[in-house]
Amino acid sequence: MERSITVLGAGSVGVGTALHLQQRGWQVTLIDKAKPASETSFGNAGVINASSFIPYNNHHLWKSLPHYLLNNTPQVRYSWAHVVKEFPWLLQFLKHANKKATLETSAALNQLCAGALDEHRALMQRAGNMHRLSERGWLKVFRTTEGFDTNGFDGSLYKQYGIGVEALSADEVYDLEPSLNRIFRAGFLLTDSAQVNNPGELIKEYAQQFVADGGTLLQTNINTVTHKNDQFILEGEQTLHATRLVITAGPWSADVLQPLGYKVLLGVERGYHQHFHPQGDAVLNRTLHDVDAGYIMAPMEAGIRITSGVELAQRDAPSTPKQLKQVIPRAYEAFPLEGPTKDPIWRGARPTLPDSRPIIDKAPAHEKCWMAFGHQHIGLMSGPITGKLLAQLISGEKTDIDLTPFRASRWVKLRS
Ligand SMILES: Cc1cc2nc3c(=O)[nH]c(=O)nc-3n(C[C@H](O)[C@H](O)[C@H](O)COP(=O)(O)OP(=O)(O)OC[C@H]3O[C@@H](n4cnc5c(N)ncnc54)[C@H](O)[C@@H]3O)c2cc1C
């Protein structure tokens, strides 16, 4: 069929891409080894936030680095084996922790974050799952009075990009969240922030809509992708052929691209979550970042979800949820939690490129192959907008924004 295309990977980015291609008249086949949103897009904190454009490897990282090197903080932990194996990635990641790169990446990511909520709303309207969204802002709370410096670097970028921030006294924090234990001294509310109550179900429902609208969803593992006679051959549990291919395989994207002759400097930042029952009638109204303690607490359908910081370890190495274990007592200090639910501890791997910007581009050496991955900490929110931009590019339309900051040649090289 002339307008047919295959999308490999059905997380937030792949499903967003499939829906936007479908909207443009493409006959889309969406492939995943599991059900849609079973991996990284399943277990995140569910935040859709206009202000998440400042990269983690910003130039202030150097101040915290000596602390992180102790390898016992809830914010960052690392495995030495991983550091040695992924040294080229780590070196580039640290090289980008300078002011120039921070400003460039912030400007680029701002373009994704600013439109993220509108793009989700549009998909929610299409899928009929608007009930999953609440728009009560994102609350950052501090246990000491050294809270958010609205005149500092983040504050000045927030002003530059028109991000709504309200500084809060302790009393104002408790007015917003009366169930919190009285341990916080100050806070601020990011008013342009929303959250969803079940990120995995949200994306699954988008995928169901894609199928209801005539898309094909295949659950099959693809071991290798090659290109021959103008066809992509996807081999695994079954052999499939595609004339056009989009790679949206999140943290597996480098593996998928390898047999096509590409080497990609893609790293992972692992993270964990666990669900808890609230005590009695305690209610958390919005997602909360306990900044000093280093975790996020999000009200979800399954309970209160506690998510952990960054673990630099091999993507598939066994779970070592030390950071989660470290922050759970701190979460009990903050909120009346009853105990964990029966859900197991979840682990995921944020796909991260060294400049903390995703790739949204055509493949350098294949006319009919495109790619979108590397959405690090913001892939749940920016999946739909990424999908729209990529669908515009593939369909030969003018893209809503200039995609130069997201070009593949930054980190995708041809293997010699
Ligand atoms: C603890 C934590 C908290 C987070 N909080 C937030 C947040 O609040 N807001 C936010 O926006 N982001 C958040 N993120 C980041 C976000 O979850 C990721 O950026 C996003 O899910 C990445 O989406 P993706 O579609 O690229 O990858 P994935 O969701 O991992 O999807 C990739 C898909 O490709 C499939 N696949 C891979 N290889 C193959 C193959 N060979 N054959 C078939 N299928 C294949 C996989 O099965 C998978 O479904 C968080 C992440 C973590 C870990």
The ligand as an SDF file (V2000), in Angstrom:
LIG
                    3D

 53 58  0  0  0  0  0  0  0  0999 V2000
   10.8100    6.8860   37.7440 C   0  0  0  0  0  0  0  0  0  0  0  0
   10.4660    7.6560   36.4840 C   0  0  0  0  0  0  0  0  0  0  0  0
    9.6560    8.7770   36.5700 C   0  0  0  0  0  0  0  0  0  0  0  0
    9.3370    9.5010   35.4070 C   0  0  0  0  0  0  0  0  0  0  0  0
    8.4530   10.5530   35.4990 N   0  0  0  0  0  0  0  0  0  0  0  0
    8.0630   11.1800   34.3690 C   0  0  0  0  0  0  0  0  0  0  0  0
    7.0550   12.1930   34.4170 C   0  0  0  0  0  0  0  0  0  0  0  0
    6.5060   12.4860   35.4730 O   0  0  0  0  0  0  0  0  0  0  0  0
    6.7030   12.8080   33.2570 N   0  0  0  0  0  0  0  0  0  0  0  0
    7.2840   12.4830   32.0580 C   0  0  0  0  0  0  0  0  0  0  0  0
    6.9500   13.0900   31.0470 O   0  0  0  0  0  0  0  0  0  0  0  0
    8.2150   11.5080   31.9730 N   0  0  0  0  0  0  0  0  0  0  0  0
    8.6090   10.8530   33.0850 C   0  0  0  0  0  0  0  0  0  0  0  0
    9.5440    9.8610   33.0150 N   0  0  0  0  0  0  0  0  0  0  0  0
   10.1810    9.5760   31.7190 C   0  0  0  0  0  0  0  0  0  0  0  0
    9.2680    8.7880   30.7810 C   0  0  0  0  0  0  0  0  0  0  0  0
    8.6750    7.7070   31.4500 O   0  0  0  0  0  0  0  0  0  0  0  0
   10.0700    8.2890   29.5680 C   0  0  0  0  0  0  0  0  0  0  0  0
   10.8050    9.3450   28.9910 O   0  0  0  0  0  0  0  0  0  0  0  0
    9.1100    7.7550   28.4880 C   0  0  0  0  0  0  0  0  0  0  0  0
    8.2710    6.7670   29.0430 O   0  0  0  0  0  0  0  0  0  0  0  0
    9.8750    7.1630   27.3050 C   0  0  0  0  0  0  0  0  0  0  0  0
    8.9030    6.7410   26.3840 O   0  0  0  0  0  0  0  0  0  0  0  0
    9.3050    5.9110   25.1120 P   0  0  0  0  0  0  0  0  0  0  0  0
    8.0700    5.6810   24.3260 O   0  0  0  0  0  0  0  0  0  0  0  0
   10.4580    6.5450   24.4350 O   0  0  0  0  0  0  0  0  0  0  0  0
    9.8950    4.5200   25.7060 O   0  0  0  0  0  0  0  0  0  0  0  0
    9.0990    3.2480   26.2960 P   0  0  0  0  0  0  0  0  0  0  0  0
    7.9020    3.6330   27.0530 O   0  0  0  0  0  0  0  0  0  0  0  0
   10.1030    2.4000   26.9960 O   0  0  0  0  0  0  0  0  0  0  0  0
    8.6040    2.4890   24.9880 O   0  0  0  0  0  0  0  0  0  0  0  0
    9.4850    1.7810   24.1440 C   0  0  0  0  0  0  0  0  0  0  0  0
    8.7330    0.5520   23.6790 C   0  0  0  0  0  0  0  0  0  0  0  0
    9.5000   -0.1340   22.6880 O   0  0  0  0  0  0  0  0  0  0  0  0
    9.2630   -1.5140   22.8430 C   0  0  0  0  0  0  0  0  0  0  0  0
   10.3690   -2.2500   22.2360 N   0  0  0  0  0  0  0  0  0  0  0  0
   11.6810   -2.0330   22.4420 C   0  0  0  0  0  0  0  0  0  0  0  0
   12.4170   -2.8910   21.7290 N   0  0  0  0  0  0  0  0  0  0  0  0
   11.5470   -3.6880   21.0490 C   0  0  0  0  0  0  0  0  0  0  0  0
   11.7230   -4.7800   20.1470 C   0  0  0  0  0  0  0  0  0  0  0  0
   12.9390   -5.2310   19.8270 N   0  0  0  0  0  0  0  0  0  0  0  0
   10.6150   -5.3670   19.6290 N   0  0  0  0  0  0  0  0  0  0  0  0
    9.3740   -4.9160   19.9610 C   0  0  0  0  0  0  0  0  0  0  0  0
    9.1620   -3.8850   20.8420 N   0  0  0  0  0  0  0  0  0  0  0  0
   10.2390   -3.2740   21.3560 C   0  0  0  0  0  0  0  0  0  0  0  0
    9.1950   -1.7060   24.3550 C   0  0  0  0  0  0  0  0  0  0  0  0
    8.4980   -2.8880   24.7030 O   0  0  0  0  0  0  0  0  0  0  0  0
    8.4970   -0.4390   24.8110 C   0  0  0  0  0  0  0  0  0  0  0  0
    7.1060   -0.6090   24.9670 O   0  0  0  0  0  0  0  0  0  0  0  0
    9.8830    9.1110   34.1490 C   0  0  0  0  0  0  0  0  0  0  0  0
   10.6880    7.9700   34.0690 C   0  0  0  0  0  0  0  0  0  0  0  0
   10.9750    7.2440   35.2290 C   0  0  0  0  0  0  0  0  0  0  0  0
   11.8200    5.9960   35.1000 C   0  0  0  0  0  0  0  0  0  0  0  0
  1  2  1  0
  2  3  1  0
  2 52  2  0
  3  4  2  0
  4  5  1  0
  4 50  1  0
  5  6  2  0
  6  7  1  0
  6 13  1  0
  7  8  2  0
  7  9  1  0
  9 10  1  0
 10 11  2  0
 10 12  1  0
 12 13  2  0
 13 14  1  0
 14 15  1  0
 14 50  1  0
 15 16  1  0
 16 17  1  0
 16 18  1  0
 18 19  1  0
 18 20  1  0
 20 21  1  0
 20 22  1  0
 22 23  1  0
 23 24  1  0
 24 25  2  0
 24 26  1  0
 24 27  1  0
 27 28  1  0
 28 29  2  0
 28 30  1  0
 28 31  1  0
 31 32  1  0
 32 33  1  0
 33 34  1  0
 33 48  1  0
 34 35  1  0
 35 36  1  0
 35 46  1  0
 36 37  1  0
 36 45  1  0
 37 38  2  0
 38 39  1  0
 39 40  1  0
 39 45  2  0
 40 41  1  0
 40 42  2  0
 42 43  1  0
 43 44  2  0
 44 45  1  0
 46 47  1  0
 46 48  1  0
 48 49  1  0
 50 51  2  0
 51 52  1  0
 52 53  1  0
M  END
$$$$
